[in-house]
C-alpha cells in the first residue's frame, strides 16, 4: 500500500494549504499533484517526472526531499535510460532542426551573390583601364608643355571642356578617399543603436527561491538553456498552462526556445546544472537554491 501520497496529503492539510496553492508554488498541474497524493504514478509523464515532481512538492511543503526519498523511495518507479515522451508544443523547434533549415537558405544566398561579384570585378577592371589611359594622356600633355617651354613657343594645354572634365574627375575621386571613415562612423552608429535597443532584466520581487523579473523591451521570450549535467525544466504561461517540459537533460545539451506570451514562468529543478539566457542576456539566479521558480513579464519600451 502506498504511504508517500497520504503522507504528503496529510502534511499539506496540516499546513492548511489547498491543491490550488500548491499548484502555484510548484508550477505543477493540479491533476499531477492529485496523482501523487493517491499514489497513481502511472498518470505522470514518466519515472523521472515522478521523482522530480515529488521533490518539488516536498520542498514546497518545507520538507527535506532527500529524507522523503530515503523513507518512501521504494514506492517510486525506477527511471529508465531511454528518454520518456513528454508533452510539447507542436511548434517547438530544437537547435538542430533550425540549423538544418537554415543551411540550404545560406547556400542559396551565397550563390545569388556570384553574379553581383562578377559584375563588380568587371567594373573594377574597366575603371582601372580608364584610370591608366587618363594617366598616360596627362603624362603626354606635361611632356608637350615642357617641350614648348624649351623652344619658347607656348600652347594651351587643353580646351576648357577638357579642363572642366579633369576637375570633375578629381572631384569624383575626392569623396572616394574619405569613404572609409564615413563607413566606419555609420557602422559605429549602427552598433550603438543595436546596444540601445537590447532588452533589460529588472527584478520586481523575490521570496526565497521564487522571483519575478520585468523583461523591458521584449515582445517575445527567447530562452537558451545550456545543461552541464542532469536537470529538468518546465515552462508555463500566466494561466498555469504547461508550454514546455524537458526532462533527463544531460551534459552538453542545449535548447533554444521562443515563446509568444506576455508572461512565462520557468521552473528549474537543478540550477547547478543549467545556465539560462533570456533574450540574449545571461541570467543570474536570485538565490543559491537548487530548485527555483522565476516569472518573466514582457514590458514593451515606451
C-alpha positions in Angstrom: 0.0 0.0 0.0 1.4 3.4 -1.0 2.2 5.6 2.0 4.0 8.5 0.4 0.9 10.1 -1.1 -1.1 10.1 2.1 1.9 11.4 3.9 2.2 14.4 1.6 -1.5 15.0 1.6 -1.6 14.9 5.4 1.3 17.4 5.6 -0.5 19.7 3.1 -3.7 19.6 5.1 -1.9 20.1 8.3 -0.5 23.3 6.9 -3.9 24.3 5.6 -2.7 24.5 2.0 -5.1 23.8 -0.9 -4.1 22.0 -4.1 -4.5 25.3 -6.0 -2.0 26.9 -3.7 0.5 24.0 -4.2 0.0 24.3 -7.9 1.1 28.0 -7.7 4.1 27.1 -5.5 5.4 24.2 -7.6 4.1 25.2 -11.1 2.9 21.5 -11.4 -0.6 20.9 -12.7 -3.2 20.0 -10.1 -4.0 16.7 -11.8 -0.4 15.6 -11.3 -0.5 16.6 -7.6 -3.6 14.6 -7.1 -2.0 11.6 -8.8 1.0 11.9 -6.4 -1.3 12.0 -3.3 -3.3 9.0 -4.5 -0.1 7.0 -5.5 -1.2 6.9 -9.2 2.3 7.4 -10.6 1.3 5.9 -13.9 -0.7 9.2 -14.6 2.6 11.1 -14.6 4.6 11.7 -17.8 7.4 9.3 -16.7 9.5 7.9 -14.0 11.8 10.9 -14.0 8.9 13.2 -13.6 7.5 11.2 -10.7 10.8 11.8 -8.7 11.1 15.4 -9.9 7.5 16.4 -9.1 7.7 14.7 -5.7 10.9 16.6 -4.9 9.3 19.9 -5.8 6.1 19.0 -3.9 8.2 18.1 -0.7 10.3 21.2 -0.9 7.2 23.4 -1.4 5.9 21.9 1.9 9.2 22.7 3.6 10.2 19.0 3.9 13.7 17.5 3.3 13.3 15.9 -0.1 16.3 13.5 0.5 14.7 12.2 3.7 11.4 11.7 1.9 13.2 9.7 -0.9 15.1 7.6 1.7 11.9 6.7 3.5 9.5 6.2 0.6 11.8 5.9 -2.4 10.9 2.1 -2.7 7.4 3.1 -3.8 8.6 5.1 -6.9 9.1 3.6 -10.3 12.7 3.2 -11.4 13.9 5.7 -14.0 14.6 4.3 -17.5 17.7 5.0 -19.6 15.6 6.0 -22.6 14.1 9.5 -22.6 10.3 9.3 -21.9 7.8 11.0 -24.2 6.7 14.4 -22.9 4.0 16.9 -23.8 5.3 19.6 -26.1 4.0 22.4 -28.3 3.6 21.4 -31.9 5.6 24.5 -33.0 8.6 23.6 -30.8 11.9 23.8 -32.7 15.2 22.3 -31.5 18.5 23.8 -32.3 19.4 21.0 -34.7 16.2 21.4 -36.8 16.8 25.2 -37.0 20.3 24.8 -38.2 19.3 22.2 -40.8 16.6 24.5 -42.1 19.0 27.4 -42.4 21.8 25.7 -44.3 20.0 25.5 -47.7 19.0 29.1 -47.4 22.5 30.2 -46.6 23.8 28.2 -49.6 21.2 29.8 -51.8 22.2 33.3 -50.6 25.8 32.7 -51.3 25.0 31.5 -54.8 22.9 34.6 -55.5 25.8 36.9 -54.8 28.0 35.4 -57.5 26.6 37.4 -60.5 27.0 40.6 -58.4 30.6 39.8 -57.6 31.5 39.1 -61.2 29.8 42.3 -62.3 31.8 44.3 -59.7 35.1 42.7 -60.8 34.3 43.6 -64.4 33.5 47.2 -63.5 36.7 47.5 -61.5 38.8 46.2 -64.4 37.1 48.8 -66.7 37.7 51.6 -64.2 41.4 50.6 -63.8 41.8 50.7 -67.6 40.2 54.2 -67.9 42.5 55.4 -65.0 45.6 54.1 -66.7 44.6 55.8 -70.0 43.9 59.1 -68.2 47.3 59.0 -66.6 49.0 58.4 -70.0 47.2 61.4 -71.5 48.2 63.6 -68.6 51.8 62.4 -69.0 51.9 63.2 -72.7 50.4 66.7 -72.1 53.0 67.5 -69.5 55.8 66.3 -71.8 54.4 68.6 -74.6 54.3 71.6 -72.3 57.9 71.1 -71.2 59.0 70.8 -74.9 57.1 74.0 -75.8 58.6 75.9 -72.9 62.1 74.9 -74.1 61.5 76.2 -77.6 60.0 79.5 -76.5 56.6 78.6 -78.0 53.6 78.5 -75.7 50.5 76.4 -76.5 47.3 75.9 -74.4 47.4 72.6 -72.6 43.8 71.8 -73.3 40.4 73.2 -74.1 38.1 74.5 -71.3 36.0 71.4 -71.8 39.0 69.1 -71.1 39.9 71.2 -68.0 36.4 71.0 -66.6 36.3 67.2 -67.3 39.6 66.7 -65.4 38.2 68.8 -62.5 35.1 66.7 -62.4 37.2 63.5 -62.3 39.2 64.9 -59.4 36.0 65.9 -57.6 34.6 62.4 -58.1 37.8 60.8 -56.8 38.0 63.0 -53.7 34.9 61.6 -51.8 36.1 58.1 -52.5 39.2 58.7 -50.5 37.1 59.7 -47.5 34.6 56.9 -47.9 36.3 54.6 -45.4 35.9 56.9 -42.4 32.3 57.6 -43.2 31.5 53.9 -43.4 33.2 53.3 -40.0 31.1 56.1 -38.4 27.9 54.5 -39.9 28.9 51.1 -38.5 29.6 52.5 -35.1 26.3 54.3 -35.1 24.5 51.1 -36.0 26.3 49.2 -33.2 25.4 51.9 -30.7 21.7 51.8 -31.9 21.7 48.0 -31.5 23.1 48.2 -28.0 20.5 50.8 -27.0 17.7 48.5 -28.2 18.8 45.5 -26.1 16.3 44.2 -23.6 16.9 44.8 -19.9 16.1 42.4 -17.0 14.8 44.2 -13.9 13.9 42.3 -10.7 10.5 43.2 -9.3 10.1 40.8 -6.4 12.0 38.0 -4.6 10.8 35.5 -2.0 13.3 32.7 -1.3 13.6 30.6 -4.4 10.7 32.4 -6.1 11.4 35.7 -8.0 9.8 37.9 -10.7 11.5 39.9 -13.4 10.4 42.5 -16.0 12.0 42.0 -19.4 12.0 45.5 -20.7 11.9 45.9 -24.5 10.8 42.3 -25.2 7.9 41.3 -27.4 8.6 37.6 -27.2 10.7 35.4 -24.9 13.8 33.8 -26.4 15.3 31.3 -24.0 18.6 29.5 -24.3 19.1 26.6 -21.8 22.6 25.0 -21.6 23.0 21.9 -19.4 26.2 20.8 -17.7 24.5 17.7 -16.0 21.2 16.0 -15.2 18.4 18.5 -14.7 14.8 19.3 -15.7 12.8 22.4 -16.5 9.2 23.3 -17.4 7.7 26.5 -18.7 4.1 27.6 -18.0 2.1 30.7 -19.1 0.2 33.2 -16.9 -2.7 30.8 -16.6 -0.6 27.9 -15.4 -0.9 26.0 -18.6 2.2 23.9 -19.5 4.0 25.3 -22.6 7.1 23.0 -22.5 8.6 20.4 -20.3 12.2 19.0 -20.6 13.5 16.1 -18.6 16.6 13.9 -18.3 18.8 16.6 -19.9 22.4 15.6 -19.9 25.8 17.4 -20.0 26.3 19.2 -23.3 22.6 19.5 -24.2 21.4 23.0 -25.3 17.9 24.1 -26.1 16.7 27.3 -27.8 13.0 28.1 -27.5 10.8 31.1 -28.4 7.5 31.9 -26.5 5.0 34.4 -27.7 3.4 35.3 -24.4 3.1 38.3 -22.1 4.3 36.2 -19.1 6.1 32.9 -18.6 7.3 31.0 -15.5 10.4 28.9 -15.7 10.6 26.1 -13.1 14.2 24.8 -12.8 14.8 21.5 -11.0 18.6 21.8 -10.7 20.0 25.3 -11.2 23.6 24.0 -10.6 23.4 22.1 -13.9 21.6 24.6 -16.1 22.6 28.1 -17.4 19.8 30.3 -18.6 19.9 33.2 -21.2 16.8 35.4 -21.7 16.7 37.4 -25.0 20.5 37.4 -25.3 21.0 38.4 -21.6 22.8 36.0 -19.3 20.5 35.4 -16.3 21.8 35.1 -12.7 19.6 33.0 -10.4 18.4 35.2 -7.4 19.3 32.6 -4.7 21.5 29.6 -4.1 18.6 27.1 -4.0 18.9 24.2 -6.5 15.1 24.4 -7.2 14.0 27.9 -8.3 10.9 29.3 -9.9 11.3 32.5 -12.0 8.5 34.5 -13.6 9.3 36.8 -16.6 6.9 39.5 -17.7 7.4 41.3 -21.1 7.3 45.1 -20.8 7.4 47.0 -24.1 9.6 50.0 -24.3 7.7 53.4 -24.2 
